[in-house]
């Protein structure tokens, strides 16, 4: 998952803004084709950039080839936050796209807007078998028993490491560290042997914190992670939070954590691929390009489960994004958008998407196809990601948190870590301040919505 930019959309002004003209506008129009049959154009806004954007275009082009009369115009907003802001603004003005890719932490905000149609309501039940979808994926996007958006690009956090660096430092590349303490010890070995400058890097990103909460089966917020009622308090004063930030600040204090900056995905990637560090915590969505980057830089990359306190792990929540359909579309546009969703989640398309990226196939059948083809035998780094996902227990913690101001909450957590390592506060006081700030943000949002 890649997040760039600051600022976050709010629900203010969105509720009830679901009307839209069925002729012209940002969502495309319905016209008569040259043969006299009806044709429809739909707009698909997404957050993918570079090679990922091209892969999205390849999928939509294949869809057009199989669906005469349907044109899909894709627009890349390059980041989840930018796309969320653009989509909510377009909904407010009555000109939304027919399909929008919204990151997982925008789920509650998007539901609160009341401007989208639950996909479960528009896709005929006889056209899709939800039992064939991966449970951890559906667990996040199914709210109050309703699947509001279609999972498409799902990921979670994983560790990647430099096998060559491990061997050079005398570490066993077939037995990577699984615990916080193991990461610290391996980091010190790597640097003491002069193999790398620092042991570990990863973006200062709350997504990893959320994963480490789930591993300890601790919810990030109250009311069952915001799923049995609106989240009103965070659990940032919990023992789980203390475990995470004590280790993270200690790793920095030992000069073993290369801090690339807040949400600095590219900088962290560069540090690892240029072998300044021997390990990186990153996203499963980038296994394929990271493997290629490692090969281009002369070393072999391998993967391991996300390290956990004491090695005990309940599992991880899903990251990435899902696809939403706004209200106010013409019947033809809504039907075309539904058909595109069905196409994009076909096992063949999901397997194709997984091979080229590392994002999980959201369908069990796609994984079976890949296993039958021998893909995981030839690509064990991908197998690690699937195993980590399959071993996730279904709990309120691993289902992931729901809250309207999630983007702002992430910023508070990320900036809170910076304050700790800059010496402005210790871990306990820093967590107390984080909790106060998050709780105030939750209350402010809830007051606006309610």
Buried (B, 14 or more C-beta within 10 A) or exposed (E): BBBBBEEBBBBEEBEEBBEBEBEEBBBBBBBEEEEEEEBBBBBBBBBBBEEBBEBBBBBBEBBBEEBEBBBBBBBBBBBBBBBBBBBBBBBBEBBBBBBBBBBBBBBBBBBBBBBBBBBBEBBEEEEBEEEBBBBBBBBBBBBEEEBBBBBBBBBBBBBBBBBBBBEBBEBEBEEBBBBBBBBBBBBBBBBEBEBBBBBBBBBBBBBBBBBBBBBBBBBBBBBBBBBEEBBBBBBBBBEBBBBBBBBBBBBBEBEBBBBBBBBBBEBBBBBBBEBEBBBBBBBBBBBBBBBEBBEEEEBBBBBBBBBBBEBEBBBBBBBBBBBBBBBBBBEBBBBBBBBBBBBBBBBEBBBBBBBBBBBBBBBBBBBBBBEEEEBBEEBEBBBBBBEBBEEBEEBBBBBBBBBBBBBBBBBBBBBBBBBBBEEEBEBBEBBBBBBBBBBEBBBBBBEEBE
